[in-house]
Amino acid sequence: MEGLLRQVDGYCERTDFTYWSEPVNALTNAAFLIAAFLLWRRVRGQGLPFAVGMCVVLAAIGIGSYLFHTHATIWGAIADTTPIALFILLYIFAANRDFWNLSWPWALLATTGFFPFAALTLPLFQKLPFFEVSAGYWPVPLLIALYAIGLRRRAPRTAGGLAFGAGILCASLGFRSVDEALCASFPLGTHFLWHILNGIMLGWMIEVYRRHMVERRA
């Protein structure tokens, strides 16, 4: 229990362990909630349960990240990262099921392939300057880009949307990675831009899925 309560400080904005030591990092998590609400309004009632689930998990990402940037504890970090992992897996499953038209068992099996993919690519990013700071996240835009390449003929609009999402995520990861390096010259840090861009990116990814399903039905 004591381990879960241990406090951590990994961002420029935080100067102590008081609740509001990261006000900008905390409040910019509203980007996730806004994106979740806007996309939920677009997908509700359209018979898209995966998209609705993504909106719910997206809202949970905002709440979890808020808890981490206010409490700054190990349990807060778990509340922050768990919904992110769930969103990734849910989106991969939905993409396998509806972008590649796989059956449920095959889509589920292909989704589990993310774990060996991450295990293989993570060490590579850990060895690269700049990339090592956010090495745990870089396999995600790489995978999105690979899906975009694979879908360029089957579903070109969806492929373009995925490529754009991967680009936003790369920019977002860039701001996440330089946060601590800029502390001396920019004490606020750049982590808040990770939140804003990620909220936009994840909302866009849900929209890409929605458009694909609408186009497929048409």
Summary of the structure (lengths in Angstrom):
residues: 218
radius of gyration: 17.7
end to end distance: 53.1
largest distance: 55.0
contacts: 701
relative contact order: 0.15
helix: 74%
strand: 1%
